[in-house]
Amino acid sequence: MTDFFKGIPPLAYEGPDSSNAFSFRHYDPARKVMGKTLADHLRFSVAYWHSFAWPGGDPFGGQTFERPWFGDTMDLAKLKADTAFEMFRILGVPFFCFHDADVRPEGADFVENTARLEEITDYFLENMEDTGVRLLWGTANLFSHRRYMAGAATNPDPDVFAFAAATVKSCLDATHKLGGENYVLWGGREGYETLLNTDLSRERAHAGRFLQMVVEYKHKIGFPGTILIEPKPQEPTKHQYDHDVATVYGFLKEFGLETEVKVNIEQGHAILAGHSFEHELAMAASLGIFGSIDMNRNDYQSGWDTDQFPNSVPEVALAYYEVLKAGGFTTGGTNFDAKLRRQSLDPEDLILAHAGAMDVCARGLMAAAAMLEDGGLEDMRAARYAGWNSDDAQAMLGEDLASIAARVTRDGINPTPVSGRQERLENWVNRFV
């Protein structure tokens, strides 16, 4: 146990009327909703990198946070781990996520990186056994180090491809040893800055083969978890492989991986792709590749991914509506890929940011469940498409254009537009949120 969060007790549910800032007002982990507890529905996870590795910088300014574990030694890495698990205990979250570079200092070469990762993996195991906290997913940081300035799997230098592949192997090994339920790949720099020096066809082929190798290795070691890709439209390069869910699906189909890989969808990235979060969730469910979510929002007045904690119940409710419609999480969960504002310096800020976000998610999920149980939205949706339930309408889908034209002429079809009732539907949603 550390003293970083000294004086902060484990948070408990006290109800919506509580005035205690260090409590949950809406997240009662034992509360049953649609036959499952809120804890089982939401499967909360804390992102190791933003909570414990990020120094508080942004594109216009450097470090603002001073943390006792900042440094490049294994002793400090273990202090960071002890502090992280202390926060997991205070919040009562069941999961955490990490990149390799978050949890161990950079070594002189791949061999030293791997040895350090293995050492901290064993240290994690001790903390996990003591606290009961599990690993939602692991991943490799293939973007921060200067070796990845031109990408990892898509790098023009085969030695960088090799280093990245070896690094993913070591991270997948660590994730497997820790009982991780998923392994995530997101191409922080798998894009291009200019077409003048980019061979799109070659890079796409290399990215596809890299992902095939990951899936092959998963089966070789018997990793039972899910391989996830996180759609990422930009920042800092132009992402043509994983711009959004639809793009990812086309990429997976091209390389025969559509039944092997699912998506981890981040709200902020959905917005940067020009979509809503619920759009991306609904698209993933319709394509059969829904896996997990990163729950963080963007500043809608800024042009980059600001990774803020969720604070809008209506937005979150619409997202969880799609999650519940898809059957809920299996190996996935709700990961807070969110970070404090760089002016939020205090240890208490870390706790309160997560606690508030957990309350917002709980309220959103309960509203989504109430909407689904009421059934009004699905009834109105079904009524809008009811005409397609007839035998004639279904038969038309098997005909050609000439046959359909003959049908329109023969039957005198001249359709009258019908209202989409959008405002009525929006009013209906507002009854629940």
N, C-alpha and C positions, 0 to 999 in steps of 0.2 A: 504494500500500500504506500502511496506517495502522499505528500501534503499539498499538492497543487490545487486540489478541490477541497481543501480543509474547511470543515464547517458546513458542507453541503450534504445533507442526508439523502438517501435514496428517495426518489420521487414516488408519491402514491396518488391514486385517484381520490379526489375530494369533492368532485361534483361541480356543476356550472356556477354555483354561488360562492365558491371558495375565493377568498381574497389573498390566499397564499401564492405568491409568484412561483414558488418552487413546489408546484403540485400540478397534477393533470386535472383539468376541468371537464374534459370530454373523453379522453382516452382511458377507458376502463378495460384493461387487457382481458379480463375474465367475462366481460359482457358478451352474451350470445346474440348474433345477428345472422339470420338465414342459416341457422344450424351450426355456426362456427363462432369461436370467440374472436373478438377484435384482434387479439394477438396473432391468431392463426390466419385471419384474413390479410392483415397488413404486413406482417413479416418484416418489421422495421430493421434497417441496417444503417450503420454509421460509416461514412467514407473516411478512411484513415488519412488520405492525402490532404484533404482540405481542413480537417480538424486538427491534425498534428504535424503535418509536414509543410503546409503553406505558410510563408513568412509574412503575408499581409501586403504583398506588392500588387501593382497593377501596371498597365502599359505606360503610365506617366509618373510612377513613383516606386521606390523600393520598399524594403522591409519596414513594417511598423510593429510587428509582434516580437516580443522577447519571451522566449520559452526556455526553461532550464534544460531541455533535452536537445536544443539546436546545436549541432556539431557533427563531426565525422568519425566518431568512435563507436565501437560496439557497446560500450558501457552506456553511452547516451542513447543508443538505439533501444537498449533494454529499459532504460528509464522512460523513454517514450512509450514503449509497450505497456509498462506498468501503469502509466498515467492513462493511456487509452482504455485499458480494461477497467480501471477505476471509474471512468466516465460511463462505460457500457453498463457497469453495475448500478451506478446512480440512476441512469435513465431506464434501466430494465429492458434494454433492447436485446433481442435474441441473436442478432447477426452483426458482422462487420465486413468490410471489403478493403482490399489493399492492392497497390502496385508494389513490385519488388523494390523500386527506388525509394518508396516511402518508408520502408521498414529496416533497410540496411544501408550503411554508407557505401558510396561508390568505391570499388577496389581498383587495383592497378590494371587488372585484366579480367577476362571472363572467369577464370579459375577462382580468383579471389572473390569476385561477385557471388559466385555460386556457393562458395564455402560460407560466406557471411549470411547468405539467404538461408542456407541449411541450418546455421546456428540459431538464427532468429526464429526459424520455423519450429525448432525444438522448444524454444522459449515460449512461443505462442501456445504450443500444445499444453505446457504447464499452466499457463493462464486460462486457457479454455477449459481445462479440467477443473480448475478452481472455481470458475465463474459460471460454467454452463453455456457461455456465449459460443456461437458457431460461426463458421465462415460462409457467407452467402456467395461470394466469388473472389477469385484472385485474378490478377492480370499483370502484364509486363509494361513497364514504361519504355516505349520505343519512340520517344519524341523529344525528351528534354536534353539528353546528352548531345553534344555537337556532332557526334558520329552519325546521328540521324537527321542532320539538317536537310537532306534530300530524300527523306523517307526511310523506311525499314524494309519491308517486303518489296517495295517499289523502287528501292535505291538503285541508281545506275552502277554502283560498285558491288560486285558479288560478295566481297568480303563483309560488307555491311549486312547483306541478306543473310549470310552465314551466321554472323554474330547475333542478329535478331532471332533467327531460328533456334539457335542454341539457348538464348535467353528465355524464349517462350517455353522450350522444353523444361528448363530448370523451374520456371514459375508454375507450369502445369504439374510438375512433380510435387512442388510444395503445396499447391492447392489440393492435390489428391491426398497427400499425407495428412493435411489438416481436415479432411472430410468436407472440403468445399462442395457446395451444391451446384456451382456453375463455374465456368471459366470464360472471361470476357476478352474480346479483342476489339480495340477501337483504334483506328488509324489516325493518330494525332497529326502526322505529317504525310500520310499516304495520299497525296494529291500533287498539284503542281502550282508553281508560281507563274511560269510562262510556258506557252507551247513551243517557243523558239528552241528550247533545249529538252523537250519531252517527247518520248516515244510512247504514245498512249497504248498502242496494241501490246508492246512488250511489257509495259508496267502492269497492265491488266492481267496478262497471262501469268506474270510472276506473283501478283497478289492472289490470284485464284489458286495457283499451285501451293503457295504458302498456307492458305487456309485448308486445303486438302491434306497437307502434311500434319497440321494440327489435329484434324479429325482422325487421321490414321494413327497418330500417336496416342490419342485419347483411347482408342480401342486396344492398342497394343498394351497399354498399362492397366486396362480395365477401369478407367475413370468412369464412374456411373453418372456424373453430372452432365449438365447441358452446356454446349458450346454456344456462346452468344456473341453477336456483333452489335456494336452500338452505332446506329446511324449518326453521321456527323457531317453537316452540310458545309462548314467552313471553319475558319480559325485554326491555323493562319493561312491555309492553302485551299485550293479549289478541289473539292472532293467529288470525283466522278464515280467512285466505286460504292460509296455508302452515303450518298446525299440524303436519302430518306428511306422509309421502309420499302416503298415500291422499288427504288433503285437497288437496295440490298437484295430483294427477292429476285430481281432479274439477274443480278450477279451470282446468287446462289444457284439459280436454274442453269446458268451457263456452265458452271463447274460441277453440276450433279450433287449439290450439297443442300438442296431445299428441304430434305427430310432429316438432315443432320444438324443444322444450325438454326438457331432462333435469334430474336432481336431483344436487346436491352434498350428501351426507348427513354430518352431524356426529354423532359418538358422543354428545357431551354433550347436544345437542338431542334426539336420540332418547330419551335417558333422561328429560329434562324433559317429553317428550310421553307418558310412561308406557309406552314400548316398550323393547325391547332394540335394540342396534345391528344385530344380525343380522336382527331382524325387519324393520327399515326397509330394509336392503339386499335381503333376499329379496322384499319387497313391490315395491321399485323394479324389480328384475329381472323379476318376474312381469308387471308393467305395461309393460315395455319402455322405462323412462325412467331406468335406472341410468346415472350419468355419472362421478362422482368422490366422494372422501371427504375430510373433515377428521378427522384422527385425534387426538382429545383426549378425556379423560375428565372426569367430575365427581367432586367429593367427595360420596360418597353420604350423608353426614350433613348436608350443607348444602342450602339450597333454591334456589340459583341456579347459573348456569353458571360453574364455577370454572376451566375450560380448563386442566386439568393434563395433563402428558405421559403417554402410555400406559405402564403398568408391569405389566399382567396378560397373560401369554402365553395362558392359556385364553380370555380374552375376545377378544383379538386374533385368535386362531386361528379362532374361530367366525365372526368378521367376514370374514376373508379366505377362509374356506370358501365363503361366499356370493358374494364377489367372483369367485373362480375358477370357481364354478358358472355365473356369469353370463358367462363368457368372458374375464374380466380387464378391465383398463383399456384403453380406446382413446385418447381425448384426455384422460381423467382421470388421477388419480394420488393419492398419499398426502400430503396437506398437513398439516403439523403446526400446526394452529390452536391452539397451546398456548403458555402463558406461564410464566415462572419464578414461583416463590412470591416474594412481596414482600420476604422476608428473604434471598433469594438474590442477593446484590449484585455478585458478582465476574464478570469476563469469562469465567473458566473455567466458571462455572455455565451460561452459554448453550451452550457447546460440549458439556459433559457431559450436559446435559438432552437435547439432540438426539441425541447418540451413543447414550445408553441407550435412547431411544425407537426409534431405528433398529434396534438389536439386538433389542428386543422384537418389532418388526414382522417382522423377518427370521425369528425363531424361530416366530412365529405363522404366517407364510405357509408356511414349510417344513412345519410340522405340518399345516396345511390341505391342502397338496399331497399329503402322505403319506396323509391320510384319503381324499382323492379317488382316488388311485391304488390304494389298498387296495380301495375300492368297497364295503366292508361296510355303511356307513351307507345308501348308496343302494340296496343290495340289500334291506336290512330295510325301507326305506321303500316300495320297489316291492312287496315281499311283502304289506305292510299293505293296499295298494290293489289287489291282484291280482284281486279279484272284479270289479272294474270293467272288466277286459279282455274279459269274455265278450260275445258278441253280444247276449244278452238284456239285460244290464245297460246297454249302450250304447243299445239300442233304447228302453229305458225313458225315457231323457232326451228322446225325441221324443214321448212319450205325454202324456195328460192325467191328472189325479188319479183320475177315474173308471176309466180303463183300468188304472191301477196298482192301485187297490183291487180290481178284478176279478181281476187277476193274483195278488195276495196271497191272496185267497179261494180261487181255483182251485188254486193250487199249495201251499196250506197253509204259506205262508211264516211262520216264527216264529223270528226270528234269535236266536242265542246269542252273548252278548258275548265279544269276543276281547281279550286283554291288549294294551295299548299298549306295554308293555315299556320304559317310560321309563328306569328305573334301569339296565337292561341297555345301553341306548343311551348313557347318560351314562358308564357304565363303559367302554364302547367308545371314546368320545372321549378319556377320560383315559389310554388307552394311548398316545396320540400327543402329548399336551401335558405 
